[in-house]
Amino acid sequence: MIDSRSLGELCDSWVTKIRQASSRKKVKDTYGGRSFVEAVAASGRLGAELHVLSAGLGLVHEDDEIPNYNLTVSKGEGSIADWLEWKEKSPADWWDSLNRKLERPHPILRLVEKARGVILVLPSTYLQMILPELLMIRESDREKLLVITSPSGRYKIHRSLYSRCLPYDERLDGATKYKGTRNDFPHRALKHLVDEVDFKSLSTAATQRAVDFLDRHSKPTVPARRRLDDHQIKQIIKKNWQTYFGKRNSLHRFLRDEALVACEQKRFGTLWNQVKQDISRNRENL
């Protein structure tokens, strides 16, 4: 992203844009993918309220109405990660500026203060984005908090919060029920916590010990996957489109597990959309 504006100016422009957006849908009708599906299922089983931590919108409740947007601090489409690095700013700087412009500063701090308990489920990039705010939470309120993140997220978290993290790692993929992609790892771990552990009646230390199913599994061997360019991957998707009825997740699993082609989820989603549009145009021209 080439943009000469300051962080504050870009944030002003962004907030103006999302406030002026006329088309809105509820959070629960906007997001998709396995991560969100698992979060919805877990909150339903627990009778808990679901919030989404958004780099573009701040902290939003599942019943909030939001515009369609495209902004992330993770690498991929809609990312401002490179711009922040160029400006010598961090995702945490963006998070703080965004929430101040939205007139909702420190939303997680306020949520933890009023809640009986909070489970934070997020990848390492988003954990780093909110880390300064987490460090503002007073010690007594930290007892309400459980954090589920990727193994790299656990290693990066501040030592004062490490005891709040649950010890999920790659061995989770050794259990068929919880297999998935790297992007949805934290939410697959949440599924295990809700399905397998009576954490509401346990202390945090006991909950950490209760994640003992990991001892019954080993980290699966990752097969060597070929690296292909976008055109080659699109050709594979097109060739197998009818076999898998155009289903995005099924085609992605085929590409990774059977064709043994390396393609992370966001990249695949972009290529899948392009193939879908190509097929639609071809049908219209028949």
Buried (B, 14 or more C-beta within 10 A) or exposed (E): EEEEEEBEEBBBEBBEEBEEEEEEEBBBEBBEBBBBBBBBBBBEEBEBEBBBBBBBBBBBBBEBEBBEBEBBBBEBEBBBBEBBEEBEBBBBBBBBBBBBBBEBBBBBBEBBEEBEEBBBBBBBBBBBBBBBBBEEBEEEBBEBBBBBBBBBBBEBBEEEBEEBBBBBBBBBBBBEEBEBBEBBBBBBBBBBBBEBBEBEEEEBEEBBEBBEBBEEBEEEEEEEBEEBEEEEBBEBBEEBBEEBEBEBBEBBBBBBEEBEBBBBBBBBBEBBEEBBEBBEEEEEEE
